[in-house]
Amino acid sequence: MSNKQFPYIDDSGNVVIPFNSDPKYHFWKEGQQLSVTLQEMKINEGVWNKHTKKPYPGDAA
């Protein structure tokens, strides 16, 4: 069993990306864009808008 953690949303609606998560989630160190991680997490529009200015997936641009 791996001890790697996965990104999650805390009780305040903040995205938490643990340092021991897969490096692909480390957007601050050349990992994938945060918006890609948010899509993978299937977060709601409110959390999306809190963390990125990109249009919510499925919204007309």
N, CA, C and O atoms as a GROMACS GRO file, in nm:
protein
  244
    1MET      N    1   0.085  -0.120   0.000
    1MET     CA    2   0.000   0.000   0.000
    1MET      C    3   0.088   0.124   0.000
    1MET      O    4   0.186   0.132   0.074
    2SER      N    5   0.054   0.219  -0.081
    2SER     CA    6   0.130   0.342  -0.093
    2SER      C    7   0.093   0.438   0.019
    2SER      O    8  -0.021   0.442   0.065
    3ASN      N    9   0.192   0.517   0.063
    3ASN     CA   10   0.164   0.619   0.164
    3ASN      C   11   0.144   0.755   0.098
    3ASN      O   12   0.139   0.857   0.167
    4LYS      N   13   0.132   0.758  -0.034
    4LYS     CA   14   0.108   0.883  -0.107
    4LYS      C   15  -0.031   0.934  -0.074
    4LYS      O   16  -0.127   0.857  -0.063
    5GLN      N   17  -0.041   1.063  -0.060
    5GLN     CA   18  -0.168   1.127  -0.034
    5GLN      C   19  -0.224   1.184  -0.164
    5GLN      O   20  -0.151   1.201  -0.262
    6PHE      N   21  -0.352   1.212  -0.164
    6PHE     CA   22  -0.419   1.270  -0.280
    6PHE      C   23  -0.472   1.408  -0.242
    6PHE      O   24  -0.501   1.434  -0.126
    7PRO      N   25  -0.484   1.498  -0.340
    7PRO     CA   26  -0.544   1.628  -0.313
    7PRO      C   27  -0.686   1.610  -0.258
    7PRO      O   28  -0.755   1.514  -0.292
    8TYR      N   29  -0.727   1.705  -0.174
    8TYR     CA   30  -0.862   1.701  -0.119
    8TYR      C   31  -0.908   1.843  -0.087
    8TYR      O   32  -0.829   1.937  -0.090
    9ILE      N   33  -1.035   1.856  -0.055
    9ILE     CA   34  -1.094   1.984  -0.017
    9ILE      C   35  -1.114   1.980   0.134
    9ILE      O   36  -1.173   1.885   0.186
   10ASP      N   37  -1.065   2.083   0.205
   10ASP     CA   38  -1.084   2.087   0.350
   10ASP      C   39  -1.222   2.144   0.384
   10ASP      O   40  -1.299   2.179   0.294
   11ASP      N   41  -1.252   2.152   0.513
   11ASP     CA   42  -1.384   2.198   0.557
   11ASP      C   43  -1.415   2.342   0.518
   11ASP      O   44  -1.532   2.382   0.517
   12SER      N   45  -1.312   2.420   0.486
   12SER     CA   46  -1.332   2.560   0.446
   12SER      C   47  -1.344   2.576   0.295
   12SER      O   48  -1.360   2.688   0.247
   13GLY      N   49  -1.336   2.467   0.220
   13GLY     CA   50  -1.345   2.474   0.075
   13GLY      C   51  -1.212   2.501   0.008
   13GLY      O   52  -1.208   2.537  -0.110
   14ASN      N   53  -1.103   2.485   0.082
   14ASN     CA   54  -0.969   2.505   0.025
   14ASN      C   55  -0.916   2.375  -0.032
   14ASN      O   56  -0.936   2.268   0.026
   15VAL      N   57  -0.848   2.384  -0.145
   15VAL     CA   58  -0.782   2.267  -0.202
   15VAL      C   59  -0.652   2.246  -0.126
   15VAL      O   60  -0.572   2.338  -0.110
   16VAL      N   61  -0.632   2.123  -0.080
   16VAL     CA   62  -0.510   2.086  -0.009
   16VAL      C   63  -0.438   1.984  -0.095
   16VAL      O   64  -0.493   1.880  -0.130
   17ILE      N   65  -0.312   2.016  -0.129
   17ILE     CA   66  -0.229   1.923  -0.206
   17ILE      C   67  -0.110   1.887  -0.118
   17ILE      O   68  -0.016   1.964  -0.106
   18PRO      N   69  -0.116   1.769  -0.055
   18PRO     CA   70  -0.008   1.729   0.035
   18PRO      C   71   0.127   1.719  -0.036
   18PRO      O   72   0.134   1.683  -0.154
   19PHE      N   73   0.233   1.752   0.036
   19PHE     CA   74   0.366   1.746  -0.022
   19PHE      C   75   0.405   1.603  -0.060
   19PHE      O   76   0.488   1.584  -0.149
   20ASN      N   77   0.345   1.503   0.006
   20ASN     CA   78   0.379   1.365  -0.029
   20ASN      C   79   0.281   1.305  -0.130
   20ASN      O   80   0.273   1.184  -0.145
   21SER      N   81   0.207   1.392  -0.199
   21SER     CA   82   0.120   1.344  -0.308
   21SER      C   83   0.206   1.323  -0.433
   21SER      O   84   0.322   1.363  -0.439
   22ASP      N   85   0.145   1.260  -0.530
   22ASP     CA   86   0.212   1.238  -0.658
   22ASP      C   87   0.262   1.373  -0.711
   22ASP      O   88   0.185   1.470  -0.714
   23PRO      N   89   0.389   1.382  -0.752
   23PRO     CA   90   0.443   1.508  -0.803
   23PRO      C   91   0.364   1.569  -0.919
   23PRO      O   92   0.377   1.689  -0.945
   24LYS      N   93   0.283   1.490  -0.988
   24LYS     CA   94   0.203   1.548  -1.097
   24LYS      C   95   0.108   1.654  -1.044
   24LYS      O   96   0.069   1.743  -1.119
   25TYR      N   97   0.069   1.648  -0.917
   25TYR     CA   98  -0.022   1.747  -0.858
   25TYR      C   99   0.049   1.874  -0.812
   25TYR      O  100  -0.016   1.973  -0.778
   26HIS      N  101   0.181   1.874  -0.809
   26HIS     CA  102   0.259   1.987  -0.757
   26HIS      C  103   0.273   2.096  -0.863
   26HIS      O  104   0.378   2.110  -0.926
   27PHE      N  105   0.165   2.171  -0.883
   27PHE     CA  106   0.164   2.275  -0.986
   27PHE      C  107   0.273   2.379  -0.962
   27PHE      O  108   0.317   2.444  -1.057
   28TRP      N  109   0.316   2.396  -0.841
   28TRP     CA  110   0.420   2.494  -0.807
   28TRP      C  111   0.559   2.444  -0.844
   28TRP      O  112   0.656   2.520  -0.839
   29LYS      N  113   0.569   2.316  -0.881
   29LYS     CA  114   0.698   2.257  -0.920
   29LYS      C  115   0.687   2.189  -1.056
   29LYS      O  116   0.734   2.076  -1.073
   30GLU      N  117   0.626   2.255  -1.151
   30GLU     CA  118   0.613   2.206  -1.287
   30GLU      C  119   0.522   2.084  -1.301
   30GLU      O  120   0.532   2.010  -1.399
   31GLY      N  121   0.433   2.063  -1.205
   31GLY     CA  122   0.331   1.959  -1.220
   31GLY      C  123   0.220   2.011  -1.310
   31GLY      O  124   0.233   2.117  -1.371
   32GLN      N  125   0.112   1.935  -1.317
   32GLN     CA  126   0.001   1.977  -1.402
   32GLN      C  127  -0.066   2.102  -1.347
   32GLN      O  128  -0.052   2.134  -1.229
   33GLN      N  129  -0.138   2.172  -1.432
   33GLN     CA  130  -0.207   2.293  -1.390
   33GLN      C  131  -0.309   2.260  -1.282
   33GLN      O  132  -0.369   2.152  -1.282
   34LEU      N  133  -0.329   2.354  -1.191
   34LEU     CA  134  -0.426   2.334  -1.084
   34LEU      C  135  -0.566   2.307  -1.141
   34LEU      O  136  -0.640   2.226  -1.085
   35SER      N  137  -0.601   2.373  -1.250
   35SER     CA  138  -0.734   2.351  -1.309
   35SER      C  139  -0.753   2.206  -1.353
   35SER      O  140  -0.864   2.154  -1.346
   36VAL      N  141  -0.648   2.141  -1.398
   36VAL     CA  142  -0.656   2.000  -1.437
   36VAL      C  143  -0.682   1.914  -1.314
   36VAL      O  144  -0.765   1.823  -1.316
   37THR      N  145  -0.610   1.944  -1.205
   37THR     CA  146  -0.632   1.870  -1.081
   37THR      C  147  -0.774   1.891  -1.031
   37THR      O  148  -0.838   1.796  -0.986
   38LEU      N  149  -0.824   2.014  -1.038
   38LEU     CA  150  -0.961   2.041  -0.994
   38LEU      C  151  -1.062   1.962  -1.076
   38LEU      O  152  -1.160   1.912  -1.022
   39GLN      N  153  -1.038   1.951  -1.205
   39GLN     CA  154  -1.127   1.872  -1.290
   39GLN      C  155  -1.123   1.725  -1.250
   39GLN      O  156  -1.227   1.659  -1.244
   40GLU      N  157  -1.004   1.674  -1.221
   40GLU     CA  158  -0.991   1.535  -1.178
   40GLU      C  159  -1.065   1.511  -1.047
   40GLU      O  160  -1.120   1.403  -1.024
   41MET      N  161  -1.066   1.613  -0.961
   41MET     CA  162  -1.132   1.602  -0.831
   41MET      C  163  -1.284   1.617  -0.842
   41MET      O  164  -1.356   1.589  -0.747
   42LYS      N  165  -1.332   1.662  -0.959
   42LYS     CA  166  -1.475   1.681  -0.983
   42LYS      C  167  -1.538   1.773  -0.877
   42LYS      O  168  -1.642   1.742  -0.819
   43ILE      N  169  -1.471   1.886  -0.853
   43ILE     CA  170  -1.518   1.980  -0.752
   43ILE      C  171  -1.636   2.061  -0.806
   43ILE      O  172  -1.661   2.066  -0.927
   44ASN      N  173  -1.708   2.125  -0.714
   44ASN     CA  174  -1.823   2.205  -0.756
   44ASN      C  175  -1.779   2.343  -0.803
   44ASN      O  176  -1.663   2.382  -0.786
   45GLU      N  177  -1.871   2.416  -0.861
   45GLU     CA  178  -1.839   2.545  -0.921
   45GLU      C  179  -1.791   2.648  -0.818
   45GLU      O  180  -1.704   2.729  -0.849
   46GLY      N  181  -1.846   2.644  -0.698
   46GLY     CA  182  -1.804   2.738  -0.595
   46GLY      C  183  -1.657   2.722  -0.557
   46GLY      O  184  -1.584   2.820  -0.544
   47VAL      N  185  -1.615   2.597  -0.539
   47VAL     CA  186  -1.475   2.570  -0.506
   47VAL      C  187  -1.387   2.605  -0.626
   47VAL      O  188  -1.279   2.662  -0.610
   48TRP      N  189  -1.434   2.571  -0.746
   48TRP     CA  190  -1.359   2.603  -0.869
   48TRP      C  191  -1.329   2.753  -0.874
   48TRP      O  192  -1.215   2.794  -0.895
   49ASN      N  193  -1.433   2.834  -0.856
   49ASN     CA  194  -1.419   2.979  -0.867
   49ASN      C  195  -1.331   3.037  -0.758
   49ASN      O  196  -1.274   3.145  -0.775
   50LYS      N  197  -1.319   2.969  -0.647
   50LYS     CA  198  -1.233   3.014  -0.538
   50LYS      C  199  -1.085   2.998  -0.572
   50LYS      O  200  -1.000   3.069  -0.518
   51HIS      N  201  -1.054   2.906  -0.662
   51HIS     CA  202  -0.915   2.870  -0.688
   51HIS      C  203  -0.862   2.903  -0.827
   51HIS      O  204  -0.741   2.899  -0.849
   52THR      N  205  -0.949   2.936  -0.920
   52THR     CA  206  -0.903   2.969  -1.054
   52THR      C  207  -0.997   3.068  -1.120
   52THR      O  208  -1.116   3.073  -1.088
   53LYS      N  209  -0.943   3.146  -1.211
   53LYS     CA  210  -1.024   3.241  -1.288
   53LYS      C  211  -1.071   3.180  -1.420
   53LYS      O  212  -1.148   3.242  -1.493
   54LYS      N  213  -1.025   3.058  -1.449
   54LYS     CA  214  -1.070   2.991  -1.571
   54LYS      C  215  -1.219   2.960  -1.559
   54LYS      O  216  -1.269   2.936  -1.449
   55PRO      N  217  -1.290   2.960  -1.672
   55PRO     CA  218  -1.433   2.927  -1.668
   55PRO      C  219  -1.455   2.785  -1.614
   55PRO      O  220  -1.377   2.694  -1.643
   56TYR      N  221  -1.561   2.769  -1.538
   56TYR     CA  222  -1.597   2.638  -1.485
   56TYR      C  223  -1.624   2.544  -1.602
   56TYR      O  224  -1.692   2.583  -1.696
   57PRO      N  225  -1.572   2.422  -1.598
   57PRO     CA  226  -1.595   2.328  -1.709
   57PRO      C  227  -1.743   2.311  -1.739
   57PRO      O  228  -1.824   2.288  -1.649
   58GLY      N  229  -1.777   2.323  -1.864
   58GLY     CA  230  -1.915   2.309  -1.906
   58GLY      C  231  -1.985   2.442  -1.922
   58GLY      O  232  -2.090   2.448  -1.987
   59ASP      N  233  -1.930   2.550  -1.863
   59ASP     CA  234  -1.988   2.683  -1.881
   59ASP      C  235  -1.951   2.737  -2.016
   59ASP      O  236  -1.840   2.714  -2.065
   60ALA      N  237  -2.040   2.808  -2.077
   60ALA     CA  238  -2.009   2.874  -2.204
   60ALA      C  239  -1.910   2.987  -2.176
   60ALA      O  240  -1.928   3.062  -2.081
   61ALA      N  241  -1.809   2.998  -2.257
   61ALA     CA  242  -1.706   3.099  -2.236
   61ALA      C  243  -1.752   3.236  -2.275
   61ALA      O  244  -1.677   3.333  -2.263
   0.00000   0.00000   0.00000
